[in-house]
Amino acid sequence: MSHHDERTFVMVKPDGVQRGLIGEVVSRLEGRGLKLVGAKFMRIDQDLAEEHYGEHADKPFFEDLVGFITAAPVFAMVWEGADATRQVRRMMGATDPAEAQPGTIRGDLGLDLGQNVIHGSDHEDEGANEREIALFFDDEELVNWDQSTEGWVYESA
Ligand code: IDP
């Protein structure tokens, strides 16, 4: 694994899917130079929702959060690149779109904390990216491939 190979889990949430923002989110991540290695259009069931958001199980908003994430399909993805987990979080912006900087995905595309368009693994939670990837994808659903533009994204391969 070279240092360009960090993988992170990203998901367009039900509000983003309903609002036709899959392409916009994918376009921003592609444009940054990140490499798509897995994608799945799917409906999250109750069990998966409760596991994915397990850290929030005791929060007052947990039931609404699980209800929201299971209410319509999501677009789950794995993206790869240098410092990918932290870089995607920077592109997402603050959790509350009302506070997210313009120029970020949430800051440009959302207004409501409960419907903030995108999920990305937390870079401050060690191993969250690998755990979330494993929760949503089997190994054989991830595609190892060489992207011919890599030499134009990273100065040294
Ligand atoms: P993150 O999505 O930026 O990682 P987390 O703190 O992990 O933020 O929260 C998970 C999701 O739960 C958020 O994206 C947001 O949709 C929702 N959420 C977080 N805090 C609140 C809250 O105080 N009220 C309602 N929903 C919340």
Backbone and ligand atoms as CSV (ligand in chain L), in Angstrom:
chain,resi,resn,atom,element,x,y,z
A,1,MET,N,N,0.852,-1.205,0.000
A,1,MET,CA,C,0.000,0.000,0.000
A,1,MET,C,C,0.882,1.247,0.000
A,2,SER,N,N,0.762,2.048,-1.014
A,2,SER,CA,C,1.471,3.322,-1.006
A,2,SER,C,C,0.680,4.312,-0.157
A,3,HIS,N,N,1.253,5.470,0.101
A,3,HIS,CA,C,0.561,6.449,0.941
A,3,HIS,C,C,-0.604,7.119,0.216
A,4,HIS,N,N,-0.825,6.760,-1.055
A,4,HIS,CA,C,-1.996,7.290,-1.754
A,4,HIS,C,C,-3.196,6.365,-1.615
A,5,ASP,N,N,-3.036,5.292,-0.833
A,5,ASP,CA,C,-4.031,4.218,-0.846
A,5,ASP,C,C,-4.981,4.223,0.335
A,6,GLU,N,N,-5.050,5.294,1.087
A,6,GLU,CA,C,-6.010,5.305,2.191
A,6,GLU,C,C,-7.435,5.289,1.635
A,7,ARG,N,N,-8.255,4.452,2.253
A,7,ARG,CA,C,-9.643,4.341,1.800
A,7,ARG,C,C,-10.590,4.904,2.844
A,8,THR,N,N,-11.681,5.477,2.371
A,8,THR,CA,C,-12.672,6.001,3.295
A,8,THR,C,C,-14.081,5.709,2.789
A,9,PHE,N,N,-15.005,5.624,3.730
A,9,PHE,CA,C,-16.400,5.349,3.397
A,9,PHE,C,C,-17.171,6.661,3.286
A,10,VAL,N,N,-17.914,6.787,2.204
A,10,VAL,CA,C,-18.696,8.003,1.947
A,10,VAL,C,C,-20.096,7.572,1.513
A,11,MET,N,N,-21.090,8.358,1.910
A,11,MET,CA,C,-22.458,7.992,1.521
A,11,MET,C,C,-23.267,9.258,1.251
A,12,VAL,N,N,-23.958,9.275,0.105
A,12,VAL,CA,C,-24.968,10.297,-0.128
A,12,VAL,C,C,-26.209,9.829,0.618
A,13,LYS,N,N,-26.666,10.636,1.567
A,13,LYS,CA,C,-27.780,10.251,2.427
A,13,LYS,C,C,-29.118,10.379,1.676
A,14,PRO,N,N,-30.208,9.880,2.279
A,14,PRO,CA,C,-31.504,9.889,1.576
A,14,PRO,C,C,-31.932,11.265,1.062
A,15,ASP,N,N,-31.636,12.323,1.795
A,15,ASP,CA,C,-32.020,13.660,1.311
A,15,ASP,C,C,-31.248,14.022,0.045
A,16,GLY,N,N,-29.969,13.665,0.010
A,16,GLY,CA,C,-29.151,13.939,-1.167
A,16,GLY,C,C,-29.607,13.134,-2.374
A,17,VAL,N,N,-29.973,11.870,-2.133
A,17,VAL,CA,C,-30.482,11.030,-3.222
A,17,VAL,C,C,-31.790,11.613,-3.748
A,18,GLN,N,N,-32.705,11.925,-2.835
A,18,GLN,CA,C,-34.009,12.459,-3.250
A,18,GLN,C,C,-33.859,13.777,-3.998
A,19,ARG,N,N,-32.898,14.576,-3.618
A,19,ARG,CA,C,-32.727,15.893,-4.238
A,19,ARG,C,C,-31.850,15.850,-5.493
A,20,GLY,N,N,-31.439,14.651,-5.900
A,20,GLY,CA,C,-30.677,14.536,-7.146
A,20,GLY,C,C,-29.244,15.026,-7.026
A,21,LEU,N,N,-28.643,14.816,-5.848
A,21,LEU,CA,C,-27.299,15.348,-5.613
A,21,LEU,C,C,-26.202,14.288,-5.678
A,22,ILE,N,N,-26.546,13.048,-6.084
A,22,ILE,CA,C,-25.510,11.998,-6.188
A,22,ILE,C,C,-24.398,12.479,-7.128
A,23,GLY,N,N,-24.785,12.922,-8.300
A,23,GLY,CA,C,-23.800,13.327,-9.305
A,23,GLY,C,C,-22.916,14.462,-8.818
A,24,GLU,N,N,-23.526,15.424,-8.158
A,24,GLU,CA,C,-22.774,16.577,-7.629
A,24,GLU,C,C,-21.710,16.130,-6.617
A,25,VAL,N,N,-22.108,15.226,-5.718
A,25,VAL,CA,C,-21.160,14.753,-4.701
A,25,VAL,C,C,-20.045,13.945,-5.361
A,26,VAL,N,N,-20.416,13.025,-6.246
A,26,VAL,CA,C,-19.407,12.210,-6.939
A,26,VAL,C,C,-18.466,13.119,-7.727
A,27,SER,N,N,-19.016,14.102,-8.378
A,27,SER,CA,C,-18.218,15.013,-9.198
A,27,SER,C,C,-17.177,15.765,-8.366
A,28,ARG,N,N,-17.589,16.208,-7.187
A,28,ARG,CA,C,-16.635,16.933,-6.327
A,28,ARG,C,C,-15.489,16.027,-5.886
A,29,LEU,N,N,-15.824,14.780,-5.521
A,29,LEU,CA,C,-14.784,13.858,-5.042
A,29,LEU,C,C,-13.868,13.450,-6.192
A,30,GLU,N,N,-14.453,13.197,-7.363
A,30,GLU,CA,C,-13.634,12.875,-8.546
A,30,GLU,C,C,-12.726,14.042,-8.895
A,31,GLY,N,N,-13.291,15.215,-8.878
A,31,GLY,CA,C,-12.543,16.407,-9.260
A,31,GLY,C,C,-11.356,16.665,-8.353
A,32,ARG,N,N,-11.499,16.277,-7.107
A,32,ARG,CA,C,-10.407,16.461,-6.142
A,32,ARG,C,C,-9.213,15.575,-6.463
A,33,GLY,N,N,-9.478,14.476,-7.205
A,33,GLY,CA,C,-8.407,13.535,-7.524
A,33,GLY,C,C,-8.511,12.234,-6.769
A,34,LEU,N,N,-9.567,12.111,-5.954
A,34,LEU,CA,C,-9.795,10.837,-5.263
A,34,LEU,C,C,-10.250,9.789,-6.268
A,35,LYS,N,N,-10.002,8.516,-5.931
A,35,LYS,CA,C,-10.317,7.406,-6.845
A,35,LYS,C,C,-11.457,6.576,-6.273
A,36,LEU,N,N,-12.484,6.357,-7.079
A,36,LEU,CA,C,-13.621,5.532,-6.660
A,36,LEU,C,C,-13.237,4.055,-6.734
A,37,VAL,N,N,-13.416,3.322,-5.633
A,37,VAL,CA,C,-13.098,1.888,-5.667
A,37,VAL,C,C,-14.301,1.018,-5.323
A,38,GLY,N,N,-15.424,1.632,-4.973
A,38,GLY,CA,C,-16.637,0.858,-4.715
A,38,GLY,C,C,-17.835,1.769,-4.659
A,39,ALA,N,N,-18.994,1.271,-5.111
A,39,ALA,CA,C,-20.224,2.075,-5.053
A,39,ALA,C,C,-21.427,1.152,-5.079
A,40,LYS,N,N,-22.442,1.554,-4.347
A,40,LYS,CA,C,-23.628,0.716,-4.228
A,40,LYS,C,C,-24.848,1.592,-3.927
A,41,PHE,N,N,-25.864,1.482,-4.777
A,41,PHE,CA,C,-27.131,2.159,-4.525
A,41,PHE,C,C,-28.002,1.192,-3.751
A,42,MET,N,N,-28.423,1.564,-2.551
A,42,MET,CA,C,-29.038,0.579,-1.668
A,42,MET,C,C,-29.992,1.239,-0.672
A,43,ARG,N,N,-30.803,0.418,-0.086
A,43,ARG,CA,C,-31.661,0.854,1.006
A,43,ARG,C,C,-31.073,0.310,2.301
A,44,ILE,N,N,-30.843,1.143,3.291
A,44,ILE,CA,C,-30.310,0.709,4.587
A,44,ILE,C,C,-31.460,0.172,5.431
A,45,ASP,N,N,-31.303,-1.043,5.975
A,45,ASP,CA,C,-32.370,-1.575,6.842
A,45,ASP,C,C,-32.117,-1.160,8.297
A,46,GLN,N,N,-33.078,-1.464,9.137
A,46,GLN,CA,C,-33.046,-1.034,10.539
A,46,GLN,C,C,-31.767,-1.502,11.248
A,47,ASP,N,N,-31.404,-2.789,11.059
A,47,ASP,CA,C,-30.229,-3.343,11.740
A,47,ASP,C,C,-28.948,-2.628,11.329
A,48,LEU,N,N,-28.790,-2.435,10.021
A,48,LEU,CA,C,-27.583,-1.761,9.530
A,48,LEU,C,C,-27.534,-0.314,10.040
A,49,ALA,N,N,-28.674,0.344,10.045
A,49,ALA,CA,C,-28.733,1.733,10.529
A,49,ALA,C,C,-28.319,1.808,11.994
A,50,GLU,N,N,-28.841,0.887,12.796
A,50,GLU,CA,C,-28.527,0.915,14.233
A,50,GLU,C,C,-27.065,0.600,14.479
A,51,GLU,N,N,-26.488,-0.263,13.646
A,51,GLU,CA,C,-25.069,-0.575,13.806
A,51,GLU,C,C,-24.200,0.596,13.334
A,52,HIS,N,N,-24.535,1.126,12.175
A,52,HIS,CA,C,-23.740,2.229,11.619
A,52,HIS,C,C,-23.718,3.426,12.566
A,53,TYR,N,N,-24.856,3.746,13.150
A,53,TYR,CA,C,-24.940,4.896,14.051
A,53,TYR,C,C,-24.921,4.482,15.529
A,54,GLY,N,N,-24.355,3.308,15.823
A,54,GLY,CA,C,-24.326,2.777,17.178
A,54,GLY,C,C,-23.775,3.731,18.225
A,55,GLU,N,N,-22.796,4.536,17.828
A,55,GLU,CA,C,-22.180,5.467,18.787
A,55,GLU,C,C,-23.177,6.517,19.278
A,56,HIS,N,N,-24.286,6.689,18.548
A,56,HIS,CA,C,-25.293,7.688,18.938
A,56,HIS,C,C,-26.521,7.063,19.593
A,57,ALA,N,N,-26.428,5.764,19.946
A,57,ALA,CA,C,-27.611,5.026,20.428
A,57,ALA,C,C,-28.286,5.682,21.627
A,58,ASP,N,N,-27.507,6.356,22.460
A,58,ASP,CA,C,-28.100,6.959,23.663
A,58,ASP,C,C,-28.447,8.441,23.480
A,59,LYS,N,N,-28.337,8.945,22.270
A,59,LYS,CA,C,-28.640,10.358,22.029
A,59,LYS,C,C,-30.133,10.556,21.764
A,60,PRO,N,N,-30.653,11.720,22.120
A,60,PRO,CA,C,-32.091,11.974,21.914
A,60,PRO,C,C,-32.509,11.939,20.440
A,61,PHE,N,N,-31.582,12.199,19.539
A,61,PHE,CA,C,-31.937,12.243,18.117
A,61,PHE,C,C,-31.773,10.898,17.410
A,62,PHE,N,N,-31.394,9.841,18.178
A,62,PHE,CA,C,-31.064,8.555,17.549
A,62,PHE,C,C,-32.225,7.974,16.723
A,63,GLU,N,N,-33.419,7.990,17.312
A,63,GLU,CA,C,-34.568,7.404,16.611
A,63,GLU,C,C,-34.857,8.137,15.292
A,64,ASP,N,N,-34.801,9.460,15.343
A,64,ASP,CA,C,-35.019,10.258,14.125
A,64,ASP,C,C,-33.931,9.969,13.095
A,65,LEU,N,N,-32.695,9.829,13.579
A,65,LEU,CA,C,-31.556,9.584,12.687
A,65,LEU,C,C,-31.720,8.248,11.967
A,66,VAL,N,N,-32.086,7.210,12.716
A,66,VAL,CA,C,-32.296,5.886,12.116
A,66,VAL,C,C,-33.505,5.924,11.166
A,67,GLY,N,N,-34.555,6.623,11.569
A,67,GLY,CA,C,-35.735,6.766,10.709
A,67,GLY,C,C,-35.391,7.458,9.397
A,68,PHE,N,N,-34.583,8.473,9.491
A,68,PHE,CA,C,-34.179,9.242,8.304
A,68,PHE,C,C,-33.309,8.412,7.360
A,69,ILE,N,N,-32.335,7.713,7.918
A,69,ILE,CA,C,-31.347,7.035,7.059
A,69,ILE,C,C,-31.960,5.796,6.385
A,70,THR,N,N,-33.081,5.289,6.971
A,70,THR,CA,C,-33.762,4.122,6.387
A,70,THR,C,C,-34.954,4.532,5.510
A,71,ALA,N,N,-35.236,5.824,5.404
A,71,ALA,CA,C,-36.478,6.290,4.774
A,71,ALA,C,C,-36.456,6.256,3.250
A,72,ALA,N,N,-35.283,6.220,2.674
A,72,ALA,CA,C,-35.139,6.240,1.210
A,72,ALA,C,C,-33.741,5.706,0.900
A,73,PRO,N,N,-33.473,5.393,-0.364
A,73,PRO,CA,C,-32.156,4.825,-0.687
A,73,PRO,C,C,-31.002,5.785,-0.409
A,74,VAL,N,N,-29.824,5.172,-0.265
A,74,VAL,CA,C,-28.574,5.933,-0.137
A,74,VAL,C,C,-27.624,5.486,-1.245
A,75,PHE,N,N,-26.585,6.275,-1.487
A,75,PHE,CA,C,-25.547,5.887,-2.428
A,75,PHE,C,C,-24.248,5.762,-1.650
A,76,ALA,N,N,-23.868,4.499,-1.366
A,76,ALA,CA,C,-22.688,4.200,-0.546
A,76,ALA,C,C,-21.470,4.038,-1.450
A,77,MET,N,N,-20.352,4.586,-1.004
A,77,MET,CA,C,-19.138,4.564,-1.831
A,77,MET,C,C,-17.888,4.359,-0.990
A,78,VAL,N,N,-16.844,3.864,-1.645
A,78,VAL,CA,C,-15.506,3.847,-1.057
A,78,VAL,C,C,-14.596,4.640,-1.982
A,79,TRP,N,N,-13.888,5.602,-1.403
A,79,TRP,CA,C,-12.965,6.446,-2.170
A,79,TRP,C,C,-11.556,6.277,-1.610
A,80,GLU,N,N,-10.584,6.380,-2.494
A,80,GLU,CA,C,-9.184,6.130,-2.133
A,80,GLU,C,C,-8.310,7.324,-2.531
A,81,GLY,N,N,-7.344,7.611,-1.681
A,81,GLY,CA,C,-6.397,8.666,-2.023
A,81,GLY,C,C,-5.566,9.059,-0.820
A,82,ALA,N,N,-4.651,9.987,-1.009
A,82,ALA,CA,C,-3.784,10.443,0.071
A,82,ALA,C,C,-4.623,11.124,1.150
A,83,ASP,N,N,-4.535,10.608,2.381
A,83,ASP,CA,C,-5.215,11.250,3.511
A,83,ASP,C,C,-6.728,11.342,3.246
A,84,ALA,N,N,-7.255,10.317,2.564
A,84,ALA,CA,C,-8.616,10.394,2.024
A,84,ALA,C,C,-9.676,10.677,3.090
A,85,THR,N,N,-9.553,10.052,4.260
A,85,THR,CA,C,-10.591,10.210,5.283
A,85,THR,C,C,-10.683,11.668,5.734
A,86,ARG,N,N,-9.546,12.247,6.053
A,86,ARG,CA,C,-9.540,13.627,6.525
A,86,ARG,C,C,-9.910,14.599,5.407
A,87,GLN,N,N,-9.431,14.311,4.199
A,87,GLN,CA,C,-9.730,15.229,3.088
A,87,GLN,C,C,-11.220,15.248,2.754
A,88,VAL,N,N,-11.862,14.081,2.795
A,88,VAL,CA,C,-13.313,14.054,2.531
A,88,VAL,C,C,-14.048,14.823,3.620
A,89,ARG,N,N,-13.638,14.650,4.877
A,89,ARG,CA,C,-14.287,15.398,5.964
A,89,ARG,C,C,-14.143,16.902,5.763
A,90,ARG,N,N,-12.993,17.334,5.317
A,90,ARG,CA,C,-12.800,18.772,5.050
A,90,ARG,C,C,-13.719,19.239,3.936
A,91,MET,N,N,-13.883,18.400,2.904
A,91,MET,CA,C,-14.766,18.764,1.789
A,91,MET,C,C,-16.234,18.762,2.213
A,92,MET,N,N,-16.596,17.896,3.181
A,92,MET,CA,C,-17.980,17.819,3.660
A,92,MET,C,C,-18.378,19.070,4.426
A,93,GLY,N,N,-17.472,19.593,5.237
A,93,GLY,CA,C,-17.789,20.722,6.106
A,93,GLY,C,C,-18.395,20.271,7.417
A,94,ALA,N,N,-18.741,21.250,8.254
A,94,ALA,CA,C,-19.251,20.968,9.601
A,94,ALA,C,C,-20.533,20.135,9.539
A,95,THR,N,N,-20.768,19.372,10.619
A,95,THR,CA,C,-21.938,18.492,10.685
A,95,THR,C,C,-23.233,19.265,10.433
A,96,ASP,N,N,-23.344,20.457,11.010
A,96,ASP,CA,C,-24.547,21.278,10.815
A,96,ASP,C,C,-24.356,22.171,9.584
A,97,PRO,N,N,-25.111,21.923,8.527
A,97,PRO,CA,C,-24.951,22.714,7.300
A,97,PRO,C,C,-25.103,24.212,7.523
A,98,ALA,N,N,-25.865,24.581,8.556
A,98,ALA,CA,C,-26.034,26.007,8.848
A,98,ALA,C,C,-24.720,26.641,9.288
A,99,GLU,N,N,-23.802,25.825,9.784
A,99,GLU,CA,C,-22.499,26.310,10.233
A,99,GLU,C,C,-21.373,25.968,9.264
A,100,ALA,N,N,-21.639,25.091,8.307
A,100,ALA,CA,C,-20.585,24.646,7.379
A,100,ALA,C,C,-20.192,25.796,6.453
A,101,GLN,N,N,-18.904,25.889,6.178
A,101,GLN,CA,C,-18.405,26.966,5.321
A,101,GLN,C,C,-18.938,26.820,3.901
A,102,PRO,N,N,-19.300,27.930,3.278
A,102,PRO,CA,C,-19.555,27.890,1.828
A,102,PRO,C,C,-18.326,27.305,1.130
A,103,GLY,N,N,-18.564,26.544,0.086
A,103,GLY,CA,C,-17.455,25.858,-0.578
A,103,GLY,C,C,-17.371,24.405,-0.168
A,104,THR,N,N,-17.921,24.082,1.005
A,104,THR,CA,C,-17.993,22.681,1.407
A,104,THR,C,C,-19.304,22.078,0.883
A,105,ILE,N,N,-19.374,20.757,0.876
A,105,ILE,CA,C,-20.569,20.079,0.354
A,105,ILE,C,C,-21.792,20.454,1.190
A,106,ARG,N,N,-21.677,20.354,2.521
A,106,ARG,CA,C,-22.822,20.704,3.367
A,106,ARG,C,C,-23.089,22.206,3.333
A,107,GLY,N,N,-22.047,23.000,3.273
A,107,GLY,CA,C,-22.195,24.452,3.254
A,107,GLY,C,C,-22.810,24.971,1.964
A,108,ASP,N,N,-22.657,24.217,0.890
A,108,ASP,CA,C,-23.231,24.628,-0.395
A,108,ASP,C,C,-24.588,23.980,-0.661
A,109,LEU,N,N,-24.840,22.822,-0.059
A,109,LEU,CA,C,-26.001,22.028,-0.498
A,109,LEU,C,C,-27.029,21.747,0.590
A,110,GLY,N,N,-26.803,22.193,1.826
A,110,GLY,CA,C,-27.745,21.872,2.896
A,110,GLY,C,C,-28.040,23.038,3.811
A,111,LEU,N,N,-29.109,22.897,4.591
A,111,LEU,CA,C,-29.493,23.931,5.563
A,111,LEU,C,C,-29.876,23.348,6.915
A,112,ASP,N,N,-30.017,22.017,7.008
A,112,ASP,CA,C,-30.630,21.409,8.189
A,112,ASP,C,C,-29.734,20.315,8.760
A,113,LEU,N,N,-29.511,20.359,10.074
A,113,LEU,CA,C,-28.621,19.407,10.750
A,113,LEU,C,C,-29.029,17.949,10.514
A,114,GLY,N,N,-30.329,17.680,10.559
A,114,GLY,CA,C,-30.798,16.303,10.407
A,114,GLY,C,C,-30.742,15.798,8.972
A,115,GLN,N,N,-30.603,16.714,8.013
A,115,GLN,CA,C,-30.597,16.336,6.591
A,115,GLN,C,C,-29.413,17.022,5.928
A,116,ASN,N,N,-28.237,16.434,6.178
A,116,ASN,CA,C,-27.003,17.126,5.785
A,116,ASN,C,C,-26.265,16.432,4.641
A,117,VAL,N,N,-27.024,15.760,3.767
A,117,VAL,CA,C,-26.595,15.350,2.421
A,117,VAL,C,C,-25.592,14.207,2.358
A,118,ILE,N,N,-24.585,14.242,3.219
A,118,ILE,CA,C,-23.454,13.323,3.048
A,118,ILE,C,C,-22.954,12.786,4.384
A,119,HIS,N,N,-22.500,11.541,4.371
A,119,HIS,CA,C,-21.758,10.962,5.486
A,119,HIS,C,C,-20.352,10.632,5.002
A,120,GLY,N,N,-19.376,10.858,5.861
A,120,GLY,CA,C,-18.012,10.405,5.592
A,120,GLY,C,C,-17.407,9.917,6.888
A,121,SER,N,N,-16.571,8.888,6.819
A,121,SER,CA,C,-15.950,8.349,8.036
A,121,SER,C,C,-15.213,9.450,8.798
A,122,ASP,N,N,-15.260,9.338,10.118
A,122,ASP,CA,C,-14.612,10.323,10.990
A,122,ASP,C,C,-13.112,10.055,11.075
A,123,HIS,N,N,-12.292,11.000,10.643
A,123,HIS,CA,C,-10.838,10.794,10.662
A,123,HIS,C,C,-10.276,10.842,12.084
A,124,GLU,N,N,-11.057,11.391,13.023
A,124,GLU,CA,C,-10.571,11.446,14.407
A,124,GLU,C,C,-10.904,10.176,15.183
A,125,ASP,N,N,-11.667,9.298,14.583
A,125,ASP,CA,C,-12.034,8.013,15.183
A,125,ASP,C,C,-11.209,6.935,14.480
A,126,GLU,N,N,-10.088,6.569,15.132
A,126,GLU,CA,C,-9.114,5.640,14.539
A,126,GLU,C,C,-9.793,4.369,14.012
A,127,GLY,N,N,-9.601,4.072,12.752
A,127,GLY,CA,C,-10.135,2.844,12.175
A,127,GLY,C,C,-11.594,2.916,11.759
A,128,ALA,N,N,-12.244,4.069,11.946
A,128,ALA,CA,C,-13.663,4.191,11.567
A,128,ALA,C,C,-13.844,3.938,10.070
A,129,ASN,N,N,-12.900,4.411,9.276
A,129,ASN,CA,C,-13.022,4.218,7.826
A,129,ASN,C,C,-13.055,2.734,7.471
A,130,GLU,N,N,-12.112,1.962,8.010
A,130,GLU,CA,C,-12.067,0.523,7.688
A,130,GLU,C,C,-13.293,-0.206,8.242
A,131,ARG,N,N,-13.734,0.160,9.438
A,131,ARG,CA,C,-14.920,-0.477,10.027
A,131,ARG,C,C,-16.154,-0.217,9.176
A,132,GLU,N,N,-16.322,1.009,8.728
A,132,GLU,CA,C,-17.516,1.354,7.950
A,132,GLU,C,C,-17.470,0.722,6.563
A,133,ILE,N,N,-16.285,0.680,5.964
A,133,ILE,CA,C,-16.156,0.014,4.663
A,133,ILE,C,C,-16.580,-1.448,4.799
A,134,ALA,N,N,-16.096,-2.116,5.858
A,134,ALA,CA,C,-16.407,-3.538,6.064
A,134,ALA,C,C,-17.889,-3.747,6.370
A,135,LEU,N,N,-18.510,-2.762,6.995
A,135,LEU,CA,C,-19.935,-2.875,7.331
A,135,LEU,C,C,-20.802,-2.816,6.066
A,136,PHE,N,N,-20.390,-2.052,5.099
A,136,PHE,CA,C,-21.217,-1.824,3.898
A,136,PHE,C,C,-20.781,-2.629,2.684
A,137,PHE,N,N,-19.519,-3.044,2.622
A,137,PHE,CA,C,-19.015,-3.702,1.409
A,137,PHE,C,C,-18.299,-5.004,1.737
A,138,ASP,N,N,-18.521,-6.015,0.900
A,138,ASP,CA,C,-17.675,-7.208,0.910
A,138,ASP,C,C,-16.402,-6.883,0.132
A,139,ASP,N,N,-15.312,-7.602,0.459
A,139,ASP,CA,C,-14.035,-7.353,-0.216
A,139,ASP,C,C,-14.160,-7.391,-1.730
A,140,GLU,N,N,-14.927,-8.377,-2.235
A,140,GLU,CA,C,-15.001,-8.542,-3.693
A,140,GLU,C,C,-15.835,-7.457,-4.375
A,141,GLU,N,N,-16.473,-6.619,-3.587
A,141,GLU,CA,C,-17.201,-5.490,-4.179
A,141,GLU,C,C,-16.308,-4.263,-4.382
A,142,LEU,N,N,-15.085,-4.346,-3.859
A,142,LEU,CA,C,-14.147,-3.233,-4.027
A,142,LEU,C,C,-13.221,-3.541,-5.195
A,143,VAL,N,N,-12.997,-2.562,-6.033
A,143,VAL,CA,C,-12.266,-2.758,-7.279
A,143,VAL,C,C,-10.874,-2.151,-7.176
A,144,ASN,N,N,-9.856,-3.012,-7.311
A,144,ASN,CA,C,-8.481,-2.514,-7.357
A,144,ASN,C,C,-8.146,-2.169,-8.796
A,145,TRP,N,N,-7.822,-0.926,-9.047
A,145,TRP,CA,C,-7.519,-0.525,-10.430
A,145,TRP,C,C,-6.534,0.635,-10.441
A,146,ASP,N,N,-5.812,0.738,-11.556
A,146,ASP,CA,C,-4.880,1.856,-11.724
A,146,ASP,C,C,-5.581,2.937,-12.531
A,147,GLN,N,N,-5.599,4.121,-11.976
A,147,GLN,CA,C,-6.210,5.242,-12.692
A,147,GLN,C,C,-5.108,5.978,-13.443
A,148,SER,N,N,-5.291,6.153,-14.725
A,148,SER,CA,C,-4.193,6.653,-15.561
A,148,SER,C,C,-3.828,8.102,-15.268
A,149,THR,N,N,-4.709,8.803,-14.553
A,149,THR,CA,C,-4.410,10.205,-14.221
A,149,THR,C,C,-3.551,10.364,-12.975
A,150,GLU,N,N,-3.230,9.251,-12.303
A,150,GLU,CA,C,-2.602,9.361,-10.984
A,150,GLU,C,C,-1.332,10.223,-10.993
A,151,GLY,N,N,-0.531,10.059,-12.036
A,151,GLY,CA,C,0.711,10.833,-12.139
A,151,GLY,C,C,0.475,12.326,-12.276
A,152,TRP,N,N,-0.751,12.704,-12.618
A,152,TRP,CA,C,-1.085,14.125,-12.770
A,152,TRP,C,C,-1.787,14.667,-11.527
A,153,VAL,N,N,-2.106,13.765,-10.588
A,153,VAL,CA,C,-2.693,14.192,-9.320
A,153,VAL,C,C,-1.600,14.304,-8.270
A,154,TYR,N,N,-0.751,13.255,-8.205
A,154,TYR,CA,C,0.347,13.223,-7.226
A,154,TYR,C,C,1.665,13.442,-7.954
A,155,GLU,N,N,2.479,14.351,-7.449
A,155,GLU,CA,C,3.740,14.645,-8.122
A,155,GLU,C,C,4.664,13.444,-8.127
A,156,SER,N,N,4.719,12.738,-6.956
A,156,SER,CA,C,5.540,11.526,-6.938
A,156,SER,C,C,4.650,10.318,-6.695
A,157,ALA,N,N,4.793,9.305,-7.537
A,157,ALA,CA,C,3.901,8.146,-7.471
A,157,ALA,C,C,4.236,7.274,-6.267
L,1,IDP,P1,P,-21.015,13.584,11.203
L,1,IDP,O1,O,-22.087,13.081,10.266
L,1,IDP,O2,O,-20.516,14.956,10.784
L,1,IDP,O3,O,-19.922,12.590,11.438
L,1,IDP,P2,P,-22.045,12.868,13.836
L,1,IDP,O4,O,-21.805,13.656,15.084
L,1,IDP,O5,O,-21.377,11.537,13.692
L,1,IDP,O6,O,-21.727,13.832,12.601
L,1,IDP,O7,O,-23.624,12.672,13.738
L,1,IDP,C1,C,-24.175,11.776,12.815
L,1,IDP,C2,C,-25.384,12.414,12.156
L,1,IDP,O8,O,-26.410,12.562,13.137
L,1,IDP,C3,C,-25.136,13.820,11.610
L,1,IDP,O9,O,-24.622,13.793,10.303
L,1,IDP,C4,C,-26.507,14.454,11.687
L,1,IDP,O10,O,-27.273,14.145,10.514
L,1,IDP,C5,C,-27.138,13.769,12.870
L,1,IDP,N1,N,-27.045,14.600,14.072
L,1,IDP,C6,C,-25.922,14.875,14.777
L,1,IDP,N2,N,-26.203,15.660,15.828
L,1,IDP,C7,C,-27.537,15.881,15.787
L,1,IDP,C8,C,-28.441,16.628,16.617
L,1,IDP,O11,O,-28.056,17.260,17.606
L,1,IDP,N3,N,-29.751,16.616,16.214
L,1,IDP,C9,C,-30.185,15.941,15.119
L,1,IDP,N4,N,-29.365,15.226,14.319
L,1,IDP,C10,C,-28.070,15.205,14.649
